[in-house]
Amino acid sequence: MKTLVLVAHPTMIASRVNKVWSEAFAAQPNVTVRDLTALYPEMDIDVLDEQKALLEHHRIIFQFPFYWYSSPAILKQWQDLVLLPGFAYAGAHKLEGKEFMVVTSVGSPESDYRAGGHNNFSIDELLRPFQQTVNYCRGKYLSPYYFFRAIAADDDEIADGTRAMLAHALKGDIDPERDHENFTIDTMRKMFARATEAAEWAHAMRISPWKTGCPAHSSERHIRSWSRGLRTPSLMRL
């Protein structure tokens, strides 16, 4: 899978986290790193060159430090100039089906980004414009990666975070729907096993079986069929 990493950092030479990330990405096979600030110090984006890079890759990663609840300005400039009608939307959807992901370093701890926390909202909520942009272009928005406490992190923490980031960002065949389907089927299988055990115990004790809401003895086909209809386990069993 060919991956394009678009790095947006205004002062990469002073960076601790994003500099390490960029170097780590550059060392990976089938990964192209484009430092937007280095390429366009005057923010004069080469639209055709950037569009060509997008078309040549399947997964596009936006890498940046989290500035004022968003990205540095050059990435917004890139979006405004590159994602044009006739290319990304409105008559042509050339990015349709491509995967997009955000990886970002955050200065504060994770506990600050939640309802009632210092910053009130989660990072997921604050990145909604990125998610909707991808949706509008008919791309596939993948779960982001966040590295919290980036300013306070020591070298070992940065190294550990970089390994975790690479594992997340370069994981192949990401399919949340399939993962949820597998989780649901596994949950149903365990529920059926408990129902079977309860029915066998009731039979041994010669009392009425506990009503499980599903047949105690069912085939794998029935489990899959029922799980697709239910999708999630009963809240009464959480």
Residue, then its C-alpha position, 0 to 999 in steps of 0.5 A: m500500500k502506497t502511503l503519502v504523509l503530508v507534514a505541516h509544521p511551521t518550525m520542524i527544526a525545533s520539533r521533538v515529536n514531529k521531526v522524529w515522526s517524519e524521519a520514522f515515516a521516511a524510513q518505511p517502504n512505500v511511504t512518501v513524506r512531503d514537508l509542506t513548510a519546506l516545500y512551500p515556505e511562502m505557502d504558494i502551493d503547487v496545486l497540480d503537483e499536490q494533486k498528482a501526489l494524491l492520485e499516486h497513493h492510496r492512504i493519505i496521512f495528515q501529520f501536524p502538531f495540534y495548534w489552537y484546536s486544529s492544524p497549522a495554517i499551511l495545511k488549511q491553505w493546502q486544503d483550500l487550493v488542492l481539493l478543488p471542484g472537478f478534482a475532489y468533488a462537484g463533477a469528479h471525485k478522484l479521491e473516492g475510496k482513498e483512506f485518510m488519517v490524522v496523526t497529531s501531537v498534543g501538548s496537554p494530557e488526554s484528560d484535558y480533552r473531554a466533556g468537563g475537562h480543561n478543553n471541554f471537547s475530545i480531539d475527535e470532536l475538534l477534528r470534525p472538519f477534517q472528517q467531514t472534508v474527507n466524507y465530502c470527497r468520498g474518502k474513507y476517514l480512518s481513526p486518528y492517532y494522538f500523542f498527548r503530553a508531547i511537550a513534557a514527553d521524554d525521549d523514551e516516551i517519544a520513541d514508544g509513541t513513535r512505534a505506536m504511531l507507525a503501527h497505527a498509521l501503517k496498519g494494512d486492511i483497516d475495516p471497522e465494519r468488519d471488526h465490529e461484525n467479528f466482535t458482535i459474532d463473538t459476543m453472540r457466541k458467548m451469549f449462546a454458550r451461557a444460555t446453553e449452560a443455563a438450559e442444561w443446568a435447568h434441565a438437570m435441576r428439572i426446572s423451567p429454563w431461564k429465558t435467554g431471548c434466543p434458542a439455547h442450542s443453535s448452529e453457527r449459522h443461526i448465531r451469525s444470522w441473529s447477530r446481524g439482525l441485532r448488531t449489538p449485545s442486549l443492554m440488559r447483558l452489559 
